């Protein structure tokens, strides 16, 4: 699925260059976190990975079904909920679909949100090997 991605700290204090060997993009921290605000934060990159994967998954499904979808928009936000056992991170997704869909088609697309590959990674069992 994913290519090897390399992350390199390139200048002060937190800006990083990310590359998969074909594309390069940047991440940073916002100014309130003492960063330069020259790119999305790591949390925003995580949300964008979930959102873009979901959008592409829905777009592919709608195309296969030949449904008239003009635009898919997903707004995401990360919420940290303190619990007795620690912190639970919740990703909230708000789906908007423009096109001539009935309620059943829209409900079907919405039901696919947790099935995109990145959502499955984030909600599944993950092991980071150091």
C-alpha positions as CSV (number, residue, x, y, z in Angstrom):
1,X,0.0,0.0,0.0
2,X,2.4,2.7,1.2
3,X,5.8,3.5,-0.1
4,X,8.8,4.0,2.1
5,X,8.6,7.6,3.5
6,X,11.6,9.4,4.9
7,X,11.4,12.3,7.3
8,X,14.3,14.7,7.7
9,X,14.6,17.7,10.1
10,X,15.6,20.5,7.7
11,X,15.7,23.7,9.7
12,X,14.9,25.2,13.0
13,X,13.1,24.5,15.0
14,X,10.6,21.8,13.9
15,X,10.1,22.0,10.2
16,X,10.5,18.6,8.5
17,X,10.7,17.5,4.9
18,X,8.8,14.3,4.1
19,X,9.5,12.3,0.9
20,X,8.4,9.0,-0.7
21,X,11.1,9.3,-3.3
22,X,8.6,10.9,-5.8
23,X,6.9,13.7,-3.9
24,X,8.1,16.0,-1.1
25,X,5.9,17.7,1.4
26,X,6.5,19.6,4.6
27,X,5.3,19.5,8.2
28,X,5.8,21.9,11.1
29,X,4.3,23.0,14.3
30,X,2.1,26.1,14.7
31,X,3.6,29.3,16.1
32,X,1.7,28.8,19.5
33,X,3.8,25.6,19.8
34,X,7.0,27.5,18.9
35,X,7.1,26.2,15.4
36,X,7.3,28.2,12.2
37,X,3.8,27.3,10.9
38,X,5.3,26.5,7.5
39,X,3.2,23.4,7.0
40,X,0.6,21.2,8.6
41,X,1.2,19.8,12.0
42,X,1.7,16.0,12.4
43,X,-1.8,15.7,13.8
44,X,-3.2,17.5,10.8
45,X,-1.2,15.2,8.5
46,X,-2.8,12.2,10.3
47,X,-6.3,13.7,9.8
48,X,-5.5,14.5,6.2
49,X,-4.4,10.9,5.6
50,X,-7.7,9.5,7.1
51,X,-9.8,12.1,5.2
52,X,-8.1,11.7,1.8
53,X,-8.3,7.9,2.0
54,X,-12.0,8.1,2.8
55,X,-12.7,10.6,0.1
56,X,-10.9,8.5,-2.5
57,X,-12.6,5.3,-1.3
58,X,-16.1,7.0,-1.6
59,X,-15.2,8.5,-5.0
60,X,-14.1,5.0,-6.3
61,X,-17.3,3.4,-5.0
62,X,-19.6,6.0,-6.4
63,X,-17.8,5.8,-9.8
64,X,-18.2,2.0,-9.8
65,X,-21.9,2.3,-9.1
66,X,-22.2,5.2,-11.6
67,X,-23.7,7.4,-9.0
68,X,-23.8,11.2,-9.8
69,X,-21.4,12.5,-7.3
70,X,-20.1,16.0,-8.0
71,X,-18.1,16.7,-4.8
72,X,-17.2,14.9,-1.6
73,X,-16.1,16.9,1.4
74,X,-15.0,15.5,4.8
75,X,-14.2,17.7,7.7
76,X,-12.2,16.0,10.4
77,X,-11.2,17.0,13.9
78,X,-9.3,15.2,16.6
79,X,-10.6,15.2,20.2
80,X,-8.7,14.0,23.2
81,X,-11.0,12.5,25.9
82,X,-9.5,11.9,29.3
83,X,-10.6,8.7,30.8
84,X,-9.7,6.8,34.0
85,X,-7.3,4.6,32.1
86,X,-5.6,7.4,30.1
87,X,-6.6,9.3,26.9
88,X,-8.9,8.2,24.2
89,X,-8.3,9.9,20.9
90,X,-11.5,10.4,18.8
91,X,-11.5,11.4,15.1
92,X,-14.8,13.0,14.2
93,X,-15.7,13.0,10.5
94,X,-18.5,15.1,9.0
95,X,-19.4,14.0,5.4
96,X,-20.9,16.2,2.8
97,X,-21.7,14.8,-0.7
98,X,-22.9,17.0,-3.5
99,X,-24.8,15.2,-6.3
100,X,-28.1,13.8,-7.1
101,X,-28.1,10.9,-4.5
102,X,-31.0,9.5,-2.6
103,X,-30.9,8.9,1.2
104,X,-30.0,5.3,0.7
105,X,-27.0,6.1,-1.5
106,X,-25.8,8.7,0.9
107,X,-26.1,6.3,3.8
108,X,-24.2,3.7,1.9
109,X,-21.3,6.1,1.2
110,X,-21.3,7.2,4.9
111,X,-21.1,3.5,5.9
112,X,-17.9,3.1,3.9
113,X,-16.0,5.8,5.9
114,X,-14.5,3.3,8.5
115,X,-13.6,0.9,5.7
116,X,-11.0,2.9,3.9
117,X,-7.5,1.4,4.3
118,X,-6.0,4.2,6.4
119,X,-9.0,4.2,8.8
120,X,-8.5,0.5,9.3
121,X,-4.9,1.1,10.1
122,X,-5.7,3.8,12.6
123,X,-8.4,1.9,14.3
124,X,-6.8,-1.5,14.1
125,X,-3.9,-3.0,15.9
126,X,-0.6,-1.2,15.0
127,X,2.9,-2.0,16.0
128,X,5.7,0.4,15.4
129,X,9.0,-1.5,15.1
130,X,12.1,0.6,16.3
